[in-house]
């Protein structure tokens, strides 16, 4: 019997195991980033060396060079097209030589699974202080199961074409009280995304981990509430989906016998 396992380490960092392949998404393995501090969950403790690291876009909370430097082993680094020079400068030639550059519509293989880059409605540039630009993307991983990791995204046309899925890892928040704007999903929009992609299982991510220092009492419901609110709305809009709200460091294991035929 096949099974997939996903461990959520907070924000957008996940360890996905499928068909004997381990994938790490957008690793943020620190407790502090600029003005942000980890406010929930343990510092991520990876179980070993992943086979590949999937990076959705250039923003520093997703493409975090110091965290990538601590990833063990010699994994492939799947990155947005046009960023290999950025990798070479920030991580060194060894990392650059292991890069696989994708843009939405491209696909690569990692062991027994395929990894397809899919669209994301989000600004993919490094930031206002940088001339580094690329396209943001999500990923559909297909092995024993079909899993969508949305990266950082808003709703977009064609989202329903990603499904049907066995597992959806849906971003439902952010790292501050003003991120419910264009290019992000809040809990309600995340539930709408889930309705479109038609997943058997779903886990809300990209919330409840990092918060600006000194703002712990500012709109706390936007920090800790999006996961439960996503589950509440999804119970009405996607009643056939099993939504699991994980705590940082917690793992969901899904056996193939529970997937729809």
C-alpha positions in Angstrom: 0.0 0.0 0.0 1.4 3.4 -1.0 1.3 6.4 1.3 2.4 10.0 1.0 3.6 12.1 4.0 3.8 15.8 4.4 5.4 17.6 7.4 4.6 21.3 7.7 7.5 23.3 9.3 5.6 26.5 9.3 5.3 29.3 6.6 5.8 27.6 3.2 8.4 25.0 4.3 7.2 21.4 3.9 8.8 18.0 3.6 6.9 15.9 1.1 7.6 12.2 0.8 6.2 10.3 -2.1 7.3 7.1 -3.9 10.6 7.0 -2.0 11.4 10.6 -3.0 11.8 13.5 -0.5 11.1 17.0 -1.5 11.6 20.2 0.5 9.7 23.3 -0.4 10.8 27.0 0.1 13.0 26.2 3.1 13.0 28.9 5.8 15.0 27.2 8.5 15.7 30.2 10.7 13.8 31.8 13.6 14.3 35.4 12.3 14.2 37.1 8.9 14.7 40.8 8.7 11.9 42.3 10.9 10.1 38.9 11.2 10.4 36.5 14.1 9.2 32.9 14.4 6.2 33.0 16.7 5.0 29.4 16.6 6.5 26.0 16.3 10.0 24.7 16.6 12.9 25.6 14.4 12.7 23.1 11.5 14.7 19.9 12.0 15.0 18.1 8.7 15.0 14.3 8.9 17.8 14.0 6.4 19.0 15.1 3.0 16.1 15.8 0.5 16.3 14.6 -3.1 15.3 18.0 -4.3 14.4 21.5 -3.0 11.5 23.3 -4.8 11.7 27.1 -4.7 8.6 28.9 -5.9 9.9 32.5 -6.3 12.6 35.0 -5.3 11.0 36.6 -2.3 13.4 36.2 0.7 10.9 34.3 2.8 10.8 31.7 0.1 14.2 31.8 -1.6 16.2 32.2 1.7 19.9 31.8 0.9 21.2 31.2 4.5 18.6 28.4 4.9 19.5 26.8 1.7 23.2 26.7 2.7 22.2 24.6 5.7 20.3 21.9 3.7 22.2 18.7 4.0 23.3 16.5 1.1 23.5 17.5 -2.6 19.9 17.9 -3.6 18.6 19.2 -6.9 17.5 22.8 -6.7 14.4 23.4 -8.7 14.1 27.2 -9.3 12.3 29.8 -11.5 13.9 30.2 -14.9 16.5 32.9 -15.0 17.8 32.6 -11.5 20.8 30.3 -11.8 23.2 33.2 -11.8 21.6 34.4 -8.5 22.2 30.9 -7.1 25.8 30.9 -8.3 26.5 34.2 -6.6 24.6 33.5 -3.4 25.3 29.8 -2.9 28.3 28.9 -5.0 28.9 27.0 -8.2 28.1 23.5 -6.7 24.5 24.6 -6.0 24.3 26.3 -9.4 25.4 23.1 -11.2 22.5 21.3 -9.5 19.9 23.8 -10.6 16.9 22.8 -12.7 15.2 26.0 -14.0 11.5 25.8 -14.8 8.7 28.2 -15.7 5.0 27.4 -15.7 4.3 24.5 -18.1 7.8 23.0 -17.7 8.4 19.6 -16.0 11.3 17.6 -14.6 11.7 14.3 -12.8 13.2 13.5 -9.4 13.5 9.8 -9.0 10.1 8.2 -9.3 8.1 11.5 -9.2 7.5 14.2 -11.8 7.6 17.9 -10.8 5.6 20.3 -13.0 5.8 24.1 -12.6 2.3 25.6 -12.6 1.1 29.3 -12.6 1.0 31.5 -9.5 -0.6 34.9 -9.4 2.1 36.7 -7.4 5.0 39.1 -7.9 8.0 36.9 -8.4 10.7 39.6 -8.3 13.3 39.6 -5.5 12.2 43.0 -4.1 12.2 46.7 -4.6 15.9 46.9 -3.7 16.9 44.3 -6.4 16.9 44.1 -10.2 16.6 40.3 -10.0 13.3 39.3 -11.7 11.6 36.0 -12.4 8.2 34.5 -12.6 6.5 33.1 -9.5 5.1 29.5 -9.8 3.7 26.6 -7.9 4.3 22.9 -8.4 2.3 19.8 -9.1 4.2 16.7 -7.8 3.0 13.4 -9.3 4.1 10.0 -8.0 1.8 7.7 -6.1 -0.3 10.8 -5.6 -0.9 14.2 -7.2 0.0 17.0 -4.9 -0.3 20.8 -5.6 1.9 23.2 -3.7 0.7 26.7 -4.5 3.8 28.7 -3.5 2.5 32.2 -2.9 -0.5 33.0 -5.1 -3.8 34.7 -5.5 -6.7 33.2 -7.4 -6.1 32.9 -11.2 -7.9 31.8 -14.3 -7.2 28.2 -15.1 -6.7 27.1 -11.5 -9.3 24.4 -11.9 -7.1 22.8 -14.6 -4.7 21.8 -11.8 -7.1 19.2 -10.5 -8.3 16.8 -9.6 -5.7 16.2 -6.8 -5.0 13.9 -4.0 -3.5 16.6 -1.8 -3.5 20.4 -1.9 -1.1 22.5 0.1 -2.9 25.8 0.1 -1.5 29.2 1.2 -4.1 31.0 3.3 -2.3 33.9 5.0 1.0 35.6 5.3 3.5 37.1 7.7 1.9 40.4 8.5 -1.5 42.1 9.1 -1.6 43.7 5.6 -0.9 40.8 3.4 -4.5 40.0 2.4 -4.0 41.9 -0.8 -3.6 41.0 -4.5 -1.2 38.1 -5.0 -2.2 36.3 -1.8 -4.9 34.0 -0.6 -6.7 34.6 2.6 -8.8 31.8 4.2 -11.9 32.4 2.1 -9.9 32.7 -1.2 -8.0 29.6 -0.2 -11.2 27.7 0.2 -12.2 28.9 -3.2 -8.9 27.7 -4.6 -9.6 24.3 -3.0 -13.1 24.2 -4.5 -11.5 24.8 -8.0 -8.7 22.2 -7.7 -10.9 19.5 -6.2 -8.5 17.8 -3.8 -9.2 14.7 -1.7 -7.1 16.2 1.1 -5.9 19.7 1.9 -3.5 21.3 4.4 -3.5 25.1 4.9 0.0 26.6 4.9 1.8 30.0 4.7 0.3 31.4 8.0 0.8 31.3 11.7 4.6 31.2 11.9 6.3 34.5 11.3 5.1 37.9 12.5 6.7 41.4 12.6 8.7 42.0 15.8 6.7 44.1 18.2 3.4 43.4 16.5 2.4 40.3 18.5 -0.8 42.0 19.6 -1.8 43.5 16.3 -4.6 41.6 14.7 -3.6 38.3 16.2 -6.6 36.6 14.5 -4.7 37.1 11.2 -1.7 35.2 12.6 -3.3 32.2 14.2 -6.8 32.1 12.7 -6.5 31.5 8.9 -6.0 27.7 9.1 -9.2 27.0 11.2 -11.1 29.6 9.1 -10.0 27.9 5.9 -11.2 24.6 7.3 -14.5 26.1 8.4 -15.3 27.6 4.9 -14.0 24.6 3.0 -16.4 22.4 5.0 -19.2 24.1 3.1 -17.6 24.8 -0.3 -15.7 21.5 -0.6 -17.5 19.1 1.7 -15.9 16.0 0.1 -12.3 17.2 1.0 -10.6 16.1 4.2 -9.0 19.3 5.6 -6.2 18.7 8.1 -5.0 21.8 10.0 -1.4 20.9 11.1 0.7 22.5 13.8 4.2 23.4 12.8 6.3 20.2 12.9 3.3 18.0 12.5 3.0 15.3 9.8 0.0 14.1 7.8 0.2 10.6 6.4 -2.3 9.6 3.7 -2.7 6.0 2.7 -3.5 5.2 -1.0 -6.6 3.2 0.1 -8.2 6.5 1.2 -7.8 8.2 -2.2 -10.7 8.4 -4.5 -10.7 5.9 -7.4 
